[in-house]
Every structure is written in structure tokens, then in C-alpha cells.
């Protein structure tokens, strides 16, 4: 489903990624590991089309998204890629269900349909009773599950997660990790997860190690 070939990226004189090539199949859970500064987050940003490589190709179902114009790329990103970050980045002025709805509204979904889909996801993640709460009233684990629901609301091709359990205690981290795999089993969802959590990395179907800007397979 995803094919990145010979991805290179530099910032000034600092070469961050060196000919990174990887493939991800639909329904896979892939972990990306490596030391701090190895290039993991840069790779995730490029896979998520938040940044462009200096060279190389990035294909989603055979379409090279590096050739898309910015407006086309933004529409593709909203429709096809979900993001979960270490900090949940929920908007504090909106309730949980409103936060989950936002990507669907941006994609042009009507409000009632977006709300129904958001509530369905919150129910699936055992958050129905928290739907009307704002982020400040949620626990860390609850807020991160709301962020996962937001990432899923447009039924994306892939969810990209950058240290998703980094701010959670061990109990909530394990619960979040189990959630990723249950969503894969129930929905056929694809996940690429950058993590320092060894337990999560080993749970994945496949582990990719980034070292000095290069990757294994």
C-alpha cells in the first residue's frame, strides 16, 4: 500500500535520511525504532506528507504523492492519513466529540453525519460518557484515545503515530498499545508507529530500525 524508495532529506548541511526504502502492506502494524536523532520523526513526517523529501518517491496505492501540488496534498492528507502524536494536541475549547469531528468537517462532511461517526468511534473506544467533556476534564489515557478516534474519523489508509504512549503511565500505555492491534483486527487499519517503547515495538508485525539515517528491512 505504501512504497517509499530512496528517500533522502537534509536540513542545511545535516543529512537526516539516506536512501531510506520501505514497504508497508495494508493492515500491517509496523514499528519504527532507533536512537534519538536517527531520523525517525523526519521519516514519519515525510510518510505523512507533512514534509517533502529532497529526493526519492513516496507511493500510496501506486500514486506518487511527492508530485502533488500543495492543495492536492492537503486534501490527500486529510482524507488518507491519520495522525497520533505524543502530545494529543486536542483543541482545548472543543469537547471530545467536537475534536473528533473536526477532520470530517474539514473534508466537507455534513455536521450531523460527522457527529454520528465521531460518536460511533468514541463508543468503540469506551468514551461515550466523556464525549461532552473538554480535554482539561479528561485523563491522559482518555485524551489519547480521543486523539486516536480523531485520527480514524475519515477512515484513513494509514495512521501514523509518533511516540503515542510517551506521556502515559505503563497501564495506560499498554491499554493504548492493545487498542492499536484491536483496531487493526476489527477495521483492517494500518499503523506505522515511531516508538522508544520496547514492548510496543516487539508487539508489531514488523520492526524497522533507523540508524544514522538509514533503515533495515
C-alpha positions in Angstrom: 0.0 0.0 0.0 2.9 2.4 0.8 6.2 2.3 -1.0 8.9 4.7 -0.1 12.0 4.4 -2.3 15.4 6.1 -1.8 14.1 8.8 0.4 16.8 11.5 1.2 16.4 14.5 3.4 18.8 17.2 4.6 18.4 20.3 6.7 21.2 22.6 5.6 24.4 20.5 5.9 22.8 18.0 8.2 21.8 14.9 6.2 19.0 13.2 8.2 17.7 10.4 5.9 19.9 8.5 3.5 18.3 6.4 0.8 15.5 5.0 3.0 13.4 2.4 1.3 10.5 0.6 2.9 7.2 -1.0 2.0 4.1 -1.2 4.2 1.1 -3.6 3.4 -2.5 -2.8 4.2 -3.4 -4.0 7.7 0.2 -4.1 9.0 1.3 -2.7 12.3 4.9 -1.5 11.7 7.1 -0.1 14.5 10.0 2.3 13.7 12.8 2.3 16.3 16.2 3.9 16.7 18.2 6.2 18.8 17.2 9.9 19.3 18.3 11.9 16.3 18.4 8.8 14.0 15.7 10.3 11.7 12.6 8.5 12.8 10.3 11.5 13.2 11.6 13.1 10.0 10.7 9.8 8.2 7.2 9.8 9.7 6.7 13.5 8.7 7.6 12.6 5.1 5.4 9.5 5.1 2.6 11.7 6.4 3.3 14.3 3.6 4.0 17.0 6.3 7.4 17.4 4.8 8.8 16.7 1.3 11.9 14.6 0.7 14.9 16.1 -1.2 14.8 13.1 -3.5 13.1 9.7 -3.8 9.5 8.7 -4.3 6.5 8.0 -2.0 3.7 6.0 -3.4 0.3 5.4 -1.9 -1.6 2.7 -3.8 0.7 3.5 -6.8 0.3 7.3 -6.8 3.5 9.3 -6.1 2.3 11.9 -3.7 5.5 13.9 -3.9 4.3 15.1 -7.3 1.0 16.6 -5.9 0.6 20.3 -5.5 0.1 21.7 -2.0 -3.7 21.9 -2.2 -4.0 18.4 -3.6 -1.5 17.2 -1.0 -3.5 18.8 1.8 -6.7 17.1 0.6 -5.0 13.8 0.3 -3.5 14.1 3.8 -6.9 14.9 5.4 -8.6 12.1 3.6 -6.0 9.3 3.7 -3.7 9.8 6.7 -4.5 9.9 10.4 -2.0 11.3 13.0 -1.5 10.5 16.7 1.3 12.4 18.5 2.9 12.1 21.9 1.0 15.2 23.0 -2.6 14.6 22.0 -3.0 18.1 20.5 -6.7 18.3 21.2 -8.2 21.7 20.9 -9.0 22.9 24.5 -12.1 24.9 23.6 -13.9 22.0 22.0 -15.4 18.9 23.5 -14.2 15.4 22.8 -16.8 14.7 20.2 -16.1 18.1 18.5 -12.4 17.3 18.4 -13.1 14.0 16.7 -15.5 15.6 14.2 -13.0 18.3 13.0 -11.2 16.3 10.3 -14.5 15.1 8.9 -15.8 18.7 8.8 -12.6 19.9 7.1 -13.2 17.1 4.5 -16.6 18.6 3.8 -18.8 16.2 5.8 -22.1 17.5 7.0 -22.2 18.2 10.7 -24.7 15.6 11.7 -23.0 12.8 9.7 -19.6 13.8 11.2 -21.1 13.8 14.7 -22.6 10.4 14.2 -19.3 8.9 13.0 -17.4 10.6 15.8 -19.8 9.2 18.4 -19.6 5.7 16.9 -15.8 5.9 17.3 -16.0 7.2 20.9 -18.4 4.4 21.7 -15.9 1.8 20.2 -13.2 3.3 22.4 -15.3 3.3 25.5 -15.5 7.1 25.7 -19.3 7.7 25.2 -19.6 9.1 28.7 -16.8 11.6 28.0 -18.0 12.9 24.7 -19.2 16.2 26.0 -16.1 16.8 28.2 -13.4 19.2 27.1 -9.7 18.0 27.1 -8.9 19.5 30.5 -11.5 17.2 32.1 -10.0 14.0 30.5 -7.3 11.8 31.9 -4.1 11.4 29.8 -5.3 8.0 28.6 -8.7 9.3 27.7 -7.3 12.2 25.8 -5.0 10.0 23.8 -7.9 7.7 22.9 -9.9 10.7 21.7 -6.9 11.6 19.6 -7.0 8.1 18.1 -10.7 8.5 17.4 -9.9 11.8 15.6 -7.2 10.0 13.6 -9.7 7.4 12.5 -12.7 9.6 11.7 -12.1 9.9 8.0 -11.3 6.1 7.6 -7.7 6.8 6.5 -5.5 4.5 4.6 -2.9 4.6 7.4 -2.5 6.0 10.9 1.0 7.4 11.7 1.8 7.6 15.4 4.8 9.4 16.9 5.6 8.2 20.4 1.9 7.8 21.1 2.3 6.4 24.6 5.3 8.5 25.6 3.3 10.7 28.1 1.3 7.8 29.5 1.9 5.6 32.6 2.6 1.9 32.0 -1.0 0.8 32.5 -2.5 3.4 30.1 0.4 2.8 27.6 -0.4 -1.0 27.5 -4.1 -0.2 27.0 -3.3 2.1 24.1 -1.0 -0.5 22.5 -3.7 -3.2 22.8 -6.1 -0.7 21.2 -4.0 -0.3 18.1 -4.0 -4.1 17.5 -7.7 -4.5 18.2 -8.4 -1.7 15.7 -6.2 -3.5 13.1 -8.1 -6.7 13.7 -11.6 -5.1 13.7 -11.1 -2.5 11.0 -8.1 -3.7 9.0 -6.4 -0.4 9.9 -2.7 0.1 9.1 -0.4 1.7 11.7 3.2 3.0 11.4 4.4 3.8 14.9 7.6 5.5 15.9 8.4 4.4 19.5 11.0 4.0 22.1 8.7 1.6 24.0 10.3 -1.8 23.5 7.2 -3.7 24.4 5.2 -1.9 21.7 8.0 -2.3 19.2 8.1 -6.0 19.7 4.3 -6.4 19.5 4.3 -5.0 15.9 4.1 -7.3 12.9 7.4 -5.9 11.8 10.1 -3.6 13.3 12.1 -1.2 11.2 15.3 0.2 12.7 16.6 3.6 11.7 20.4 4.2 12.3 22.3 7.2 11.1 19.5 8.0 8.6 19.4 4.5 7.1 17.0 1.7 7.6 16.9 -2.0 7.8 14.1 -4.0 6.2 
